[in-house]
């Protein structure tokens, strides 16, 4: 009998409590009040006269009318550039402990997001809350004695201008609490290895020495790691190496597109627990087994606002219009897409994180990620969101009995006519014309705007199938393997031409003949 595991499981159950809907908004107002109190004497706080907001009758309303929306470029150009010049007390007291590197999805110069000690504490607390939520899952007591393999970016951080910087997964892992280190794998030594392939090789060598009960990481990189381990040990599934593997916690991206190919590497189903951990902070996690939605962390150093994701609220560059309405938790509705806006204990203020979400249960403050503000294809009026794309791809997987964990597309002019050109990661030699016709029909059925566009300015759909490895290799050009990469589901035309050149070179180098 797992005596220690039983004790831990009972302790978790006693420590976990459920909050009611009425408390969520009150907790959020408390978070906002604490943020303003702490930042009122910073340069940002003085500029926007934050101290005055503390006397407002309606704090949330006064805050929204006083502070404008920010995206990364605006925040960097107006405020965070001062941090790189050695200034302190800029948008948060003191100097940040770290900078989290995030190349986002555009492939341009890495963003550098400040990470304060307050944020690190919030991330640790979020992790404890998530462990507490496992009380809601039907996990055996023995699970709580197993080890957890966390696959992220390297914990060996770089020094720049007096600061340490790296991806948020590397920063947070390098700051895990002492009590957790006994459960953590691959351990401090291996996690410092910069080269991802070398790190995975070391994991493969040690894999059979560990009793892994849970995996954590980005789906695409974790899947690649499992394939490498299965190949290294000459087995059929990851359970042949780790028979007690029972849980996978995802991070930062929707898991559904990867589910079919991920499950193919398992001997039997495991519990999937979704998390929303971004470079900007730990935003939400799945707290119960009867849904894949995630509960917002409403009392953990982040104040949330929600802007309806409609064309009138978004500029052509994918940013928010100055007059876009921002809603709080008492005003949102289920089934509506919102742009997520956050203010945090790292000095992000009314910051557009770039993700879109929808509420699946407002009583529980539960959400799901639906896409990115810039992953919205509307060149010819099709108003095609990532959510609709994902649904159409999932249907395509079922219709053709194939696995398509990755895809990207763009609206391209071919002989003066617009086409949606898709690239799908699909290993089977399925006829691409059939895929294109079926995909087109799926989207027509799911989206009336797309259906109208297809009868007018959108001439047709073209599909190319390529190996998943090509997507992985493209991502290595964008940021460090194992990090929080979000494959560009939608590219502008210039970016897409670079992608096509990369694919052509990749196919030639690897002697791969795509399906026709």
N, C-alpha and C positions, 0 to 999 in steps of 0.2 A: 504493500500500500504506500502511496506517495504521501507520507505524513506531513513533510514540510510544505508540499504543494497544497494540501488540504488546508493547512493553517493560513497560507497566503491567500487562497481563494476566499476563505471566510472573512479575512481581514478586508479584502477588497470589497466584498458585498456590504460589509458594515460601513465602509467609508464612502460608498457611492450614494448620492441622493439625487432625486429628480426635481427640477425647478418648473414652476408653472409659467404659463405665457405672460401673466401680468408682471412677473418678476424680471423678465428679459429686458423690457424697455427701461425699467428702473435701474437695472444693473448697467445698461448702456449709458444712461445719463450720468451715473456715478463715474464710469470710465471717462466720459467726456470731461466731466468736472475735474477729475484728477489730472488728466492730460493738460488742461488749460492752466490749472494751478501750478503745475511743475514747469510749464514752458513759458509762462507769462513774462519772465525777465530775460528770455533769449532775444536775439536780434529779430527773429521772426515774430515772437510774441509782442515785442515792443512796436514793431512796424504795424501790426494789425490790431494794436491796442487790446490785446487779449484780456487784460485784467478787467476792462470794462464789461466784458461778456459775463463775468461772474455775478453781476448785479442785474442781469436780464431776467425778466419774468419767465420767458421761454428760452432756456439756454440753447437747445438744439436749433431753434429757429434763428436766434441771433447769430449763432456760430455759422450757419449756412449762408446767411446774408452778408456776413462780414468777411469770411475767408473764401477766396475763389477756388475753383478746381485746379488741381495740378496734375500734370503727367511727369514722367521722369525728366524730360528735356527742360521743361519749365522750372522744375525744382532744382535741377543741377545748375542751370544757367543763372538763376536768381539767388540761390542760397548755398547749395552743397559745394559749389566750387570754392567757397571760402574755407571749407574744411581742409581741402587739399593745399591751401596756402598757410595752414597752421592755425587758423582761427578756431575759437571755441565758443560755446554757447550760441550756436548759429540757429538751428531749428529745434535743438534739444539740449538740455544743460550739459556742460562739459564737452568732451570729445568722444566720438564713437569708439567702442572697443575694437570693432572690426569693420571692414567693408565687404559686403556680399557681392560677388561678381555674378551678373546675370546678363547673358547676351540676348535674352528674350527670344524673339522669333524672326528678327529681321536680318540677323547675321552680320550686323554692323558692330562697331566698337562696343566692348562690354560695358554694361551699366555698372555703376558702383553705388550700392545702396548702403547707407550707414546702418550698423547693427550695434545698439547700445547694450550695456550690461543689463538694463531693465528689460530689453527684449530677450536676451539670453535667459533671464529668470522666467519670463513669460513662456518661452519655449519649453523650459524644463517643467514648469507647472502644467502646461498643456499635455506633455507626455505623461505626467502623473494622472491627470484627468482621464486620458485615454486608457491607461491601464485600469483605472477605476471602472470604466465603462465595459471592460471585458466581463464584469460580473453579470451582464445581461446576455452573454453568449454561453451556450451550453458546451463549455470546454471542460475536459476532465481535470481533476486536481493535478495529475502528473504533468500537464502542460506547463504549469507555473514553476516547474523545476528545470525546464528545458532552456537551451541557449537560443539567442536571437541573432540572426545574421543580418546586418544592416549594410546594404551596398550603396554607397554614395560616391561623391568625389573624394579626392585625397585629403587627409587631415593635415598634410604638410603644407602650411599656408605660406604665402609669399609676403615679403615686406616691401612696402611702397610708401614713400613720403612719411615714414614714421608709423605707418599703420600696417596691421596684418590683414591680408585679404585672401579670399577664396570663395568657393561656392558655399551656399548656406548649409548644405548637407555636411560638408567638411568642417565648417565652423561649429555647427551644433554637436557633431560627433566628437570633436576635439574637446568639448566642454561637458561631456556626459558625467553625471554624478558618480562618485566613487563606489557607491553601493551597487550600481548597475554594471560596473566593469566586469564582474565575475560572470555575467550572463552574455555580455557583448562579444560578438564575433564579426569580423575575423581577428579582432584584437588590435591594439595600438600599433604594433610593428608593421603588420601587413597593410593596415589602413593608411599608413603614411606613404606607401609606394605611389609615385606619381603616374607611372605608365599603367594604364588600365589593364592591358593584356597581361602584363607581368603580374599585376595584383591578382587577377583571376587565376593565373597559373599557380600562384602561391596558395590561393584558396583551394584549388583543386587538389594540391598535394596534401593539404591538411584536412580536407573535407571529412574523411572517414573517422578522424579523431574527435569530431564534434557531434553532439547530440542536438541537432537543430530542430526546434519546435516551431519557429516563426521566421519568416523572411520579411524584409522591409526595403523598399526602393522603387525607383521608376520602372514601370512595367517593361519597357523595351529593353533596358539594360539588364534587368533581372532575368528576363527570358533568354537573352544572349548568354549570360553567365551560366544559366542552367544547362543550356545546350553544350557549352564548353565542358562543364563538369561531367555530363552524361557521356560525351565523346571521350574524355580523358580516362574515365573509369570503365568504358566499354559496357555500359548498362543501358537499360531501356527507358527508365524514368528517374526523376530526381529522388523518388521514394526508395529506390534501390540503394541510394547513398544515405539518405536521411529518412528512415522509416517512420519517425515520430513527427514529421512535419505536418502541422495542422492549420497554420494561420499564415496568411499573407496580408500585410498592410501596404496598400498602394500609396502613392504620393504625387499630388500636383497635377495629374492628368486623368482624364476619364479612362477607366479600365476596360469598358465594354469592347472597344475595337480590338483589344489584345486578348480577350477572354478565351476565344476558341483556340488560338495557337498556344496560349499559356497552359490551358488545361491539357493539351496534348502531351505535355512534358510530365504530367502527374500520373500516378497509378490509380488515384481515387480523388474525389473532390476534397478541397480544403476550404476553410472559412476565409472569405475575403472581407477585409475591413478597410474601407476607403478612408483616406485622410486628405486634407487640403493644407499642405505645408509648402509655402512659397518662399521666395527670397525675402519677401516683405514681412513674413511672420507666419505663425501657426494659426490658421483661420478656422478650421472646422475638422471634425472627425465623425465617423459613423459610430453611434452609441448603442444601436440595437440591431438584432439579426434579421428582423422582418422587413427591412428596407435597405437599399443601398445609398440612401440619402445621408447627408452629414449634418450634424448639429453645429451651428455657429458657436464659437467660444465668445460669449457675450460679456464675460467678466474677466478678461485676460489681456488687458493692455491695448486692445484695438477697438476703436469706435467705427461702426459701420453705417454707411448710407447707400441707398439703392436708387439708381437712375433708370427709368424705363428705357429699354434698348429698342428705340424706334428711330427711323431715319431723321426725324426732325430734331432729335437730341444729339445726333452724332455728326461731326464735320466730315468732309471728304478724306481727311487724314486719320480718321478713326478716333479723334479726341472728342471730349464733351463740349457742347456749346455752353457759353457762359450762363445762359438763362435756363438751362435744363433743370427740371424739377428733381430734387433729391428727397427720397422718402426714408422714413425710419421703420423700425420693426412693427409699429402699430398700424402702418399704412400700406404695407406690401400685400400683394394678393398671390395666391397659388397659381401656378401655371403660366406666369408672366415672366419674360426674360428681363433681367436687370443688369446694368453695368455696375460692378462692385467698386465702391469708393471707400477708402479707409484712412483713418488718422491713428497713429501708433506711438508707442513709447520709444521709437527710434527717431522721431521727428519727421515722420511723413504726415502731411496735412491735406485732407480732402484729396487724397492721392488716388488717381485712377490706375488700378493695378493691371488693367488690360483684359481681365476675365469677365465673362458674362455668366450669370447664374440664374436659376429659378427656384422659387420656394415650392417644395412638395408638401410641406406641412407647416403652416404658420404658427400653429399652437405650440409646436416643438422647436420652432426656429430651425427647421431642417431644409437643406438646400441640395442642389446638385449642380455641378459645373456643366454649362451648355456650350461653351466655346470661348473665343477671343474676339474682342471688338474689331480687330483687324482681319480676322478670319471670317469675313462677311462679304460674299461675292454679290455685287449689285451693279456690275458694269453695264449690263443691258436690262436692268430692272427686275432681275430674277429674285432678288432679296433672299439669297440662299445662305442660311446660317450653318455653322458647324454641326449643330444638333441635327438638322435635317440631313446633312451629308452623312453623319454617323449612322442614322437610322437607315438611310438608303443602302449604305455599305453592308450593314448587318443583314438586311434583307437579301442582298446580293450573295452573301456568304451562304445563306440557307438555300437560295434558289439554285446555286451551282455547286453546292457542297465543297466550298473552298474556304481557305483562311486568308483574310486580308487585314493584317494588323496595322498596316501603314498606308497612307495615301496622301496625295497632294494634287492641286489643280490650279488652273488659271483661266481667265477669259482671254483668248488670243485671236487676233485678226488673221484670217487665212484667206487670201484672195478677196480682200475687202468684205469678208463676212466674219462675224464673231462665232467662235466655237468655245465650248468648255472642254479643255484638254486635261484629262485625268491620268495620273500615274498611280497604279495600284501595286502593292507588294503582294504578289501572287505567284506561288511556285508552280502551279499546274499550268499546262499548256491549253488553257481554255480560249476559245475563239474570242478575240477582242471585239469584233463587231457585235457578237451576241451580248457580251458584257456591256458594251456601250448602249445598245438598244434597251436592255433590261434596266440598266441604271437610269437611263433617261426616263423610262416609264415609271419607275419607282418615285422619282423626284416630281414628275407631273402629278402623280396621285397624292403626294404629300404636301405640295406647295402650289397654291393657285397662282401666285405671282410668277413662279417658274414656268408654269403651264402657259400663261399669257406670253411670257418672254419667248418661249419656244415657237409660238405662232407668229412672232414678229421679228425682233432683232437678233435673237439667238438662233443661228443657223442649224447647229447640231452639236453632237457630243462625240469626242474621240477618246479612246482608252488605250493606254500602254501598260503592259504588265512587266514588272522587273522583280528581281529577288529582294527580300527584306534586307539582305546584307548591304545593298546599294544605299538604302535609306540610312542604315547605321553608319556607313562610311561618310555619307554627307553630313550627318550630325557631328561626327568627330571634327569636321572643319568649323563647326559653329561654336562648340564648347567642349569642355572636358568630358570624356566618357564617364558614365555613371552619375553625372550631375543632372540637374533638373532641366532637361531639354524638352521643349515642346515642338514637335515636328510642325513645320509650316503647312497647315492644311490648305491655305490659300496664299498664293504669291502674286505680286504685281507682274506685269509683263516683262520688265527688265530683269527682275529677280528670277523669273521662270526661265528665261533664256539661259541664264547662268546655270540653273539647275539642269536644263536639257543638255548643255555642253558637258556638264559633269557626268550625267548619266551615259552619254555617248562614249565618253572616254572610259568610264568604268566598265561598260559592257565590252568594249574593245580589249581592255587590259585583262579582263577575266574570261575572254572568249565565250561570252554568253550570247546566245541567239534568242531574242525575245519572241513570244508568241505573236501570231498575226491574226 
